[in-house]
Each structure stands twice: as C-alpha cells, then as structure tokens.
Amino acid sequence: MAKCHSCFKETSDSYCRSCQKKLFDGRKVNHILSFTRPEFNEHRMNQSDRLSISGIQVKYSAKLEKKKLVLTEEGGRYIIKPVSYGSFHHMENIPANEHLTMQIANQVFDINTPPNGIMYFKDGEVLYIVKRFDVLYDGSKLLQEDFAQLANRSEENAGKNYKYYYSYEEMAELMKKYVAAYPVEIEKLYSMIIFNYLICNGDAHLKNFSLFRNEQFGDYTLTPAYDLMNTRIHINIEPDTALEFFKDNFTTEEYKAGSKYTRVDFLELGSRIGIKKDRAEKIISRFTSKEKEVIEKVNHSFLLDGLKSGYIELVNQRRERLQK
Ligand SMILES: [Zn+2]
C-alpha cells in the first residue's frame, strides 16, 4: 500500500478517495505530472531586506483538464510551488515541509486550510500543490483582502519591509473594526498565531493572513490559513515571529528577561485582544497537548528522513515555551 499524497492515509491510488474529492473534484489524478518544470515565466515575488522563503518562492497557476493538471495563465484553480533556488538550508524539502505543516494544521489542530498535496514533475522533481480558496468551481472569485491592504501598508508608504512592521495586537484591532463575528473569528486568529509559533513559522507576516469580504452584507470573515511551514529548518537566524506581539513596543517582564515569547506573552496577547483568560488557557492547551499526533504526521510525511527529527525537536522546544 502506498500513502495518500495529501493526507498520508494508506491507499492504492495517488490520493485517497476523500482527498480526490476535496482536491480534484473527485477525479483520479496521478501524482506525477505529464510535464517538467517550466523553464521560463518564473517570476519572483517582492523582495524585502528580510530573509524569507516566501521572498524567493516561485508559483505557477494550474487547472484541471479531465484527469490532468495543466499550467494556465487564466482561470487557474490551483497554485503549484516547486522547489525554490536559493542559499537557505535543505531547499529541496520546502514543498514537503509546506505540505506537512498544512496537514498538521488541519488534521491535528483543526485549522481551516485549503486542500493541498504533494506532486512530482515528469522528471521526478517534487512540488507542492494547493487549491485556491478564492476561486469557486464556476470560476467566479471571492473578494479577499490581506492584512497589509486592510492596514493600508505598502512598500510605497512603509518601505521594503512593510509586511513585517506591525503587531498581532494591531491585527486584532483591525479585525475588530471589520469583522462583525469578532468573538468567533478572533479565536481563530489567536489559534493561528499560536500554531505558527509552535510549528516555527517565522514568516507569518501581514500578507499571510486575509479576510473574505461578503459583498452582500459588507462583512468580513477570516480566510483559510495558507503558506504555513516550519521556516526554522531552512533559515536558522530568522526571528521567532514575523510580527511583534504588542503595539507601542510593549514587552512583558518575562520577555525582557529571556528574549523569547512564552506562555505569559500569549496570555497577555489574549487578554489584550479580548479573549477571556480561561478561553486563552484552553486554546493554548489544545496546541501543547498533541505531541504524539504531530510526531505521527511528521513521520508519515514526504520530508527527507534526516530532517524529521529536526522538525520534531524544534516543535518540542516551542511547546515547552508555551507550557512555561
Ligand atoms: Zn487522502
């Protein structure tokens, strides 16, 4: 038996039935594409001064034609992300890392994510595929705004590193302004911040969170999570979080003493953004209690065997900080 290239469950196909349904509208798509990596059309994302995986990642748009995935300029319902070239560590493992991290988010911690999986170009080069959550089956698009847009931050008005100059506390304030279902949605944002910390995603910046805009009611809700990965495996000098926790340069005494965010900081953040202490405790415990499940997913993943223990070790260190 092989394993599903999306959820890791045993299956004799490339993807199990349930993942075929979610990822490919029920079509039996092979995990090996009929083409190799395109050599042209590689466009690089905006470069900030800060080292980041997202800054070097190449993306292509793809769509399904019967049971085959093809590249497309228009009407793409998928984004494919091959291995990036650059000087970070273990670059060839970036697709497997993103896939694993998205699967842990969804399967272990119930975070809403778009369907995603691992695929290979014809010559065996690995890639990560994710279904776009802003494009519907009929091709219509949902309105979506990322937090850089909501905060009115751009390279023009805030410089090259604009997506890093903000705090999670201020992000919550923006949500309060736009999201009518704030008490529900803020717990989701809080959960994502905790998850990113636990999983060592140091690149959860302003553009990696978005809201859907409901045209009819003019109301907003959080979109599914995206671009999640353990960035520490690839860049060991990266700061622990992409954004500061608190506005106006506030830091807790504990942070001053240890220069690391710990449980105290998460509780302080929770209280500042309107989450009651017992709720915040409960949410943090959810993320610190699933050690076995995380290890199981890592071991089933497509990550190079030699990197699996490193991934687990990094998460264990963060879990300890969250427990303290
Ligand atoms: Zn599956």
Boltz pocket constraint, residues with backbone or C-beta under 6 A from the ligand:
constraints:
  - pocket:
      binder: B
      contacts: [[A, 4], [A, 5], [A, 6], [A, 7], [A, 8], [A, 9], [A, 15], [A, 16], [A, 17], [A, 18], [A, 19], [A, 20]]
      max_distance: 6.0
